[in-house]
Amino acid sequence: MFSKSISRALYFSTLAAAVAAFSAVQAQAATEWQMSLAWPAGNFHVKNAEVFAEKVKEVTGGEVVITVHPGGELGIKGPEGMVAVRDGIVPIADILMNQQVGEDKYFGIESLPYLAAGYDELEVLHKYFRPGIDKVAEKFNQKILFVVPWPGQAVYSKREITDLASLSGLKMRVVDKNGHNFFSRLGAAPLQLPWGEVVPSLASGVIEGVTTSSSSGVDGKFWEFLGFMNRFNWQSSSNMINVNLDAWNDLSKEHQDAIEKLGNEMQPVFWQASKDEDAKKLKTLADNGIKVTSPSDGLKTELVKVAETMWAEFIKDAGEAAAETISQYRAEIGK
């Protein structure tokens, strides 16, 4: 992420000062946490965080106050979330897991193409995946309070995608290394970009396609730049709400138990919010002129064939824990 350790230290010390400024306005609160999110106000992950923050205040009798800061307003870009929480730059953040593969390859399991396509398969995967990411988070000095998926990943484009030839040379935004490898093999020209750079890149012509969810397509008003959305549903991706362990351990046992219980109770509610979001945002896209399609059986077969080669490569490269998680999941789901 940073080429020189001194640059990284200076960057994060500046961020720490900015975050501290936000805390000054709530000096009367017993415990104040500033939560960083990359997504714009109104995004369903932001709404989930706001609901959670309000309920945390309730279950702690107002003694723990979380202030939600959407749109990267604390100066932390999405890929920086894990390190920012680890180092205490912010005590809590919403973190997109597949942007953290550079920190630990285990995070890349969920986003392997077509490994877990859709909510039902993802729910099975998380039976084996969640214990692993909890261990990784602890290694990075943080605790996961809950995890919520995005709707399935589609491909937005200027021209309709009907076959592999339609992807040839397509300059498109991807989120992570798995996406870059997948679409490169399909003949596209992928470019990894954090969310904050997507709309400017569309406007300037740097990219002419995007792989993301229905929710983000509406957030970015993609109908202003693109005409088509093919529901590849090729990748699952989830956000985790992580709290710095030092901040967590400063809480009383009573407050820890209440917040942890709340996270467990709210997680399925937030998963349902994701499902509802998908249906709602697909309609919004269509109402604004985006033609929504799904891959043909023939195209889907070709996509999955490429994906399966990536599973094998990932298992060989990512280590024993990742291999065991994938093996357990595939054994249960018969995939």
C-alpha positions as CSV (number, residue, x, y, z in Angstrom):
1,M,0.0,0.0,0.0
2,F,2.8,2.4,0.9
3,S,6.3,2.3,-0.7
4,K,8.1,3.8,2.3
5,S,7.4,3.2,5.9
6,I,8.0,6.9,6.8
7,S,5.4,8.0,4.2
8,R,2.9,5.6,5.7
9,A,3.6,6.8,9.2
10,L,3.2,10.4,8.2
11,Y,0.0,9.7,6.3
12,F,-1.7,7.9,9.1
13,S,-0.5,10.3,11.8
14,T,-2.3,13.0,9.7
15,L,-5.4,10.9,9.5
16,A,-5.2,10.3,13.3
17,A,-5.3,14.0,13.9
18,A,-8.3,14.4,11.6
19,V,-10.2,11.6,13.3
20,A,-9.4,13.1,16.8
21,A,-11.0,16.4,15.7
22,F,-14.3,14.6,15.1
23,S,-14.2,13.2,18.6
24,A,-13.9,16.7,20.2
25,V,-17.6,17.5,19.6
26,Q,-18.7,14.5,21.7
27,A,-16.4,15.0,24.7
28,Q,-19.2,14.3,27.1
29,A,-19.7,10.7,25.9
30,A,-18.1,7.9,28.0
31,T,-16.8,6.1,24.9
32,E,-16.8,7.5,21.4
33,W,-16.0,5.6,18.2
34,Q,-15.7,7.2,14.8
35,M,-16.7,4.6,12.1
36,S,-15.2,4.9,8.6
37,L,-17.1,3.8,5.5
38,A,-16.1,4.2,1.9
39,W,-19.6,4.0,0.6
40,P,-21.8,7.1,0.0
41,A,-24.6,8.3,2.3
42,G,-27.7,6.3,1.6
43,N,-25.9,3.1,0.6
44,F,-27.5,0.1,2.4
45,H,-24.2,-0.7,4.1
46,V,-24.2,2.9,5.5
47,K,-27.8,2.5,6.6
48,N,-27.0,-0.8,8.3
49,A,-24.1,0.9,10.1
50,E,-26.4,3.7,11.2
51,V,-29.0,1.3,12.6
52,F,-26.2,-0.6,14.4
53,A,-24.8,2.5,15.9
54,E,-28.2,3.6,17.2
55,K,-28.8,0.2,18.8
56,V,-25.3,0.1,20.3
57,K,-26.2,3.4,22.0
58,E,-29.4,1.9,23.3
59,V,-28.0,-1.4,24.6
60,T,-25.1,0.4,26.4
61,G,-27.4,3.1,27.9
62,G,-25.7,5.8,25.9
63,E,-22.2,4.9,27.2
64,V,-20.9,3.8,23.8
65,V,-21.5,6.2,21.0
66,I,-20.6,5.4,17.4
67,T,-20.6,8.2,14.8
68,V,-20.9,6.9,11.2
69,H,-18.8,8.7,8.6
70,P,-19.7,7.6,5.0
71,G,-18.1,8.5,1.7
72,G,-14.5,8.2,3.0
73,E,-14.8,11.5,4.9
74,L,-12.3,10.4,7.5
75,G,-9.7,10.2,4.7
76,I,-9.4,6.4,4.7
77,K,-9.8,4.7,1.3
78,G,-11.5,1.3,1.2
79,P,-8.3,-0.8,0.8
80,E,-6.7,1.0,3.8
81,G,-9.4,0.0,6.2
82,M,-7.8,-3.1,7.7
83,V,-4.5,-1.3,8.5
84,A,-6.3,1.8,9.8
85,V,-8.3,-0.3,12.3
86,R,-5.2,-2.3,13.3
87,D,-3.2,0.8,14.0
88,G,-6.0,2.6,15.8
89,I,-6.3,5.4,13.3
90,V,-10.0,4.7,13.6
91,P,-11.5,2.4,16.3
92,I,-14.1,0.9,14.0
93,A,-14.6,0.6,10.2
94,D,-16.6,-1.1,7.5
95,I,-14.1,-3.1,5.4
96,L,-14.6,-4.8,2.1
97,M,-12.9,-8.1,2.5
98,N,-11.8,-8.8,-1.0
99,Q,-9.8,-5.5,-0.9
100,Q,-7.7,-7.0,1.9
101,V,-6.2,-9.9,0.0
102,G,-2.9,-8.1,0.0
103,E,-3.0,-8.2,3.8
104,D,-3.9,-11.9,4.0
105,K,-4.7,-14.3,1.1
106,Y,-7.4,-16.0,3.1
107,F,-9.7,-13.0,2.4
108,G,-9.7,-14.0,-1.2
109,I,-11.7,-17.2,-0.7
110,E,-15.2,-15.6,-0.9
111,S,-14.5,-13.7,-4.1
112,L,-13.2,-16.6,-6.1
113,P,-15.3,-16.6,-9.4
114,Y,-18.4,-18.7,-9.1
115,L,-17.3,-20.5,-5.9
116,A,-20.3,-19.1,-4.0
117,A,-22.7,-17.7,-6.5
118,G,-25.7,-16.2,-4.7
119,Y,-26.9,-15.8,-1.1
120,D,-27.7,-19.5,-0.5
121,E,-24.3,-20.7,-1.5
122,L,-22.6,-17.9,0.4
123,E,-24.4,-18.7,3.6
124,V,-23.0,-22.3,3.4
125,L,-19.5,-20.9,2.7
126,H,-19.6,-18.6,5.7
127,K,-20.1,-21.6,8.0
128,Y,-16.5,-22.5,7.2
129,F,-15.2,-19.1,6.2
130,R,-16.2,-17.0,9.2
131,P,-14.1,-18.8,11.8
132,G,-11.1,-18.3,9.6
133,I,-11.6,-14.6,9.0
134,D,-12.2,-14.1,12.8
135,K,-8.7,-15.6,13.3
136,V,-7.1,-13.3,10.7
137,A,-8.8,-10.3,12.1
138,E,-7.4,-11.1,15.6
139,K,-4.0,-11.3,14.0
140,F,-4.6,-7.7,12.8
141,N,-5.6,-6.5,16.3
142,Q,-9.3,-6.4,15.6
143,K,-12.6,-8.1,16.2
144,I,-15.4,-8.7,13.6
145,L,-18.8,-7.6,14.9
146,F,-20.8,-8.7,11.8
147,V,-20.4,-9.5,8.1
148,V,-22.9,-8.5,5.4
149,P,-22.7,-9.4,1.7
150,W,-23.2,-7.2,-1.3
151,P,-25.7,-8.3,-4.0
152,G,-24.1,-10.5,-6.7
153,Q,-21.5,-8.9,-8.9
154,A,-22.7,-7.8,-12.4
155,V,-20.9,-6.4,-15.4
156,Y,-21.9,-3.0,-16.6
157,S,-20.9,-1.9,-20.1
158,K,-21.5,0.4,-23.0
159,R,-22.2,-2.5,-25.3
160,E,-24.3,-5.6,-24.6
161,I,-22.4,-8.6,-23.4
162,T,-23.7,-11.7,-25.2
163,D,-20.6,-13.9,-25.5
164,L,-16.8,-13.9,-24.7
165,A,-16.1,-11.8,-27.8
166,S,-18.2,-9.0,-26.2
167,L,-15.6,-8.8,-23.4
168,S,-12.6,-8.6,-25.7
169,G,-10.6,-5.5,-24.8
170,L,-13.2,-4.1,-22.5
171,K,-11.6,-1.5,-20.2
172,M,-13.3,-2.3,-17.0
173,R,-13.0,-1.7,-13.3
174,V,-12.5,-4.6,-11.0
175,V,-12.2,-4.7,-7.2
176,D,-9.6,-7.2,-6.4
177,K,-6.9,-9.5,-7.7
178,N,-9.4,-12.4,-8.3
179,G,-11.4,-10.1,-10.6
180,H,-8.4,-8.9,-12.4
181,N,-7.2,-12.5,-13.1
182,F,-10.7,-13.7,-14.1
183,F,-11.5,-10.9,-16.6
184,S,-7.9,-10.9,-18.0
185,R,-8.4,-14.5,-18.9
186,L,-11.7,-13.7,-20.5
187,G,-10.0,-11.2,-22.8
188,A,-11.0,-8.0,-21.1
189,A,-8.7,-5.2,-20.0
190,P,-9.4,-5.0,-16.2
191,L,-8.1,-2.2,-13.9
192,Q,-8.3,-2.4,-10.1
193,L,-9.9,0.8,-8.7
194,P,-11.3,1.7,-5.3
195,W,-14.9,2.9,-5.3
196,G,-14.0,6.6,-5.0
197,E,-12.2,6.5,-8.4
198,V,-14.9,4.7,-10.4
199,V,-17.3,7.5,-11.4
200,P,-14.4,9.9,-12.3
201,S,-12.8,7.2,-14.4
202,L,-16.1,6.5,-16.3
203,A,-16.6,10.2,-16.9
204,S,-13.0,10.6,-18.2
205,G,-13.2,7.5,-20.4
206,V,-10.4,5.7,-18.5
207,I,-12.8,2.8,-18.2
208,E,-15.9,1.8,-20.2
209,G,-17.2,-1.0,-18.0
210,V,-17.5,-1.9,-14.3
211,T,-18.1,-5.0,-12.3
212,T,-20.0,-4.3,-9.2
213,S,-23.4,-4.8,-7.5
214,S,-26.8,-3.4,-8.4
215,S,-26.5,-1.2,-5.3
216,S,-23.3,0.4,-6.4
217,G,-24.6,0.8,-10.0
218,V,-27.4,3.1,-8.6
219,D,-25.0,4.8,-6.2
220,G,-22.8,5.8,-9.2
221,K,-25.8,6.6,-11.5
222,F,-24.2,4.4,-14.1
223,W,-27.0,5.2,-16.6
224,E,-25.3,8.5,-17.2
225,F,-22.3,6.6,-18.7
226,L,-23.4,3.0,-19.6
227,G,-26.3,1.2,-21.1
228,F,-26.1,-2.4,-20.1
229,M,-25.9,-4.6,-17.0
230,N,-25.3,-8.3,-17.4
231,R,-26.1,-10.2,-14.2
232,F,-23.1,-12.5,-14.3
233,N,-23.4,-13.0,-10.5
234,W,-19.9,-14.2,-10.8
235,Q,-18.5,-13.2,-7.4
236,S,-19.6,-12.9,-3.8
237,S,-18.2,-10.1,-1.7
238,S,-19.0,-9.0,1.8
239,N,-18.2,-6.2,4.2
240,M,-17.1,-6.7,7.8
241,I,-17.5,-4.3,10.6
242,N,-14.3,-4.5,12.6
243,V,-13.3,-2.9,15.9
244,N,-9.8,-2.3,17.1
245,L,-9.1,-4.8,19.9
246,D,-7.5,-2.1,22.1
247,A,-10.7,-0.1,21.9
248,W,-12.8,-3.2,22.4
249,N,-10.8,-4.2,25.5
250,D,-11.3,-0.8,27.0
251,L,-15.1,-1.5,27.2
252,S,-16.6,-3.2,30.2
253,K,-17.5,-6.9,30.0
254,E,-21.1,-5.9,30.1
255,H,-20.9,-3.6,27.1
256,Q,-18.8,-6.1,25.2
257,D,-21.4,-8.8,25.7
258,A,-24.2,-6.5,24.7
259,I,-22.5,-5.3,21.5
260,E,-21.4,-8.8,20.5
261,K,-24.9,-10.1,21.0
262,L,-26.3,-7.2,19.0
263,G,-24.0,-7.9,16.1
264,N,-25.0,-11.6,16.1
265,E,-28.7,-10.6,16.2
266,M,-28.5,-7.9,13.5
267,Q,-26.4,-9.8,11.0
268,P,-29.3,-11.9,9.5
269,V,-31.4,-8.7,9.5
270,F,-28.7,-7.0,7.5
271,W,-28.4,-9.9,5.1
272,Q,-32.1,-9.6,4.3
273,A,-31.5,-5.9,3.7
274,S,-28.9,-6.8,1.1
275,K,-31.4,-9.1,-0.6
276,D,-34.1,-6.4,-0.6
277,E,-31.6,-3.9,-1.8
278,D,-30.8,-6.0,-4.9
279,A,-34.5,-6.3,-6.0
280,K,-35.1,-2.6,-5.4
281,K,-31.9,-1.4,-7.2
282,L,-32.4,-3.6,-10.2
283,K,-35.8,-1.9,-10.7
284,T,-34.1,1.5,-10.4
285,L,-31.5,0.6,-13.0
286,A,-34.1,-0.6,-15.4
287,D,-36.3,2.5,-14.8
288,N,-33.4,4.7,-15.7
289,G,-32.7,3.0,-19.0
290,I,-30.2,0.3,-18.1
291,K,-30.9,-2.9,-20.1
292,V,-30.6,-5.8,-17.5
293,T,-29.7,-9.2,-18.9
294,S,-28.3,-12.6,-17.7
295,P,-25.6,-14.7,-19.3
296,S,-26.8,-17.4,-21.7
297,D,-26.2,-21.1,-20.7
298,G,-23.4,-21.3,-23.2
299,L,-21.6,-18.2,-21.8
300,K,-22.1,-19.3,-18.2
301,T,-20.5,-22.6,-19.0
302,E,-17.4,-20.9,-20.5
303,L,-17.2,-18.5,-17.5
304,V,-17.4,-21.3,-14.9
305,K,-14.7,-23.3,-16.8
306,V,-12.3,-20.4,-16.4
307,A,-13.3,-19.9,-12.8
308,E,-12.6,-23.5,-11.9
309,T,-9.0,-23.3,-13.0
310,M,-8.6,-20.3,-10.7
311,W,-9.9,-22.3,-7.7
312,A,-7.2,-24.8,-8.1
313,E,-4.5,-22.2,-8.5
314,F,-5.7,-20.3,-5.4
315,I,-5.8,-23.4,-3.3
316,K,-2.2,-24.2,-4.2
317,D,-1.1,-20.6,-3.4
318,A,-3.1,-19.5,-0.4
319,G,-2.1,-22.0,2.2
320,E,-3.5,-24.9,4.2
321,A,-6.2,-23.0,6.1
322,A,-7.7,-21.7,2.8
323,A,-7.5,-25.1,1.2
324,E,-9.3,-26.7,4.1
325,T,-12.1,-24.1,4.1
326,I,-12.8,-24.5,0.4
327,S,-12.7,-28.3,0.7
328,Q,-15.2,-28.3,3.5
329,Y,-17.5,-26.0,1.7
330,R,-17.4,-27.9,-1.6
331,A,-18.0,-31.2,0.1
332,E,-21.2,-29.9,1.7
333,I,-22.5,-28.1,-1.4
334,G,-21.4,-30.8,-3.9
335,K,-19.5,-28.3,-6.1
